[in-house]
Amino acid sequence: SPVAVFNDAKIDNALNGVTASIFGASGQSCIAGSRLYLQKEIYDEFLEKISVKAKNIVIGQPMNESTQMGPLATQQQIKNCSAFSV
């Protein structure tokens, strides 16, 4: 499920959409944005910003109000999400 962001995108809106696409349902949806394509002109800026957003996601108990993402299904999925960090 590729996600493409072009250089004329509103970066903050695109960041929110990409974050929801990749991490919604703990990233375990069959339509999760599993690949991210960026135009060269925005690549560095976007990658830096999405990395910060990903590193700051609070993983925890689903009923806890501070939790932003519930638990992951497997250890491999945890490794996959950790690999996203740059």
C-alpha positions, 0 to 999 in steps of 0.5 A: 500500500504505497503512499506518495508525497509530492513537493507541492504537498502541504507538509504538515497535512501530509505528515498527519496523513502518512502517520495515520496511514502507517501507524493506524491500527498499530500498523497492522491493517491490510491497507497500512501505508507500508511504503513511502515515496517522497519527491527529492525536493522534500525528502530530507525535510519530510523524513526528518519530521516523520522520524520525530513523529514516529519516535514520539508515538506513545505505545501502551495500554489501549484504555490509557488516555496517554496511549497513542498506539496500542500493543503490537501483535508480534515481536517481529512487528515491533522490530519492523516499527523500530526499523522505521526510526532513522 
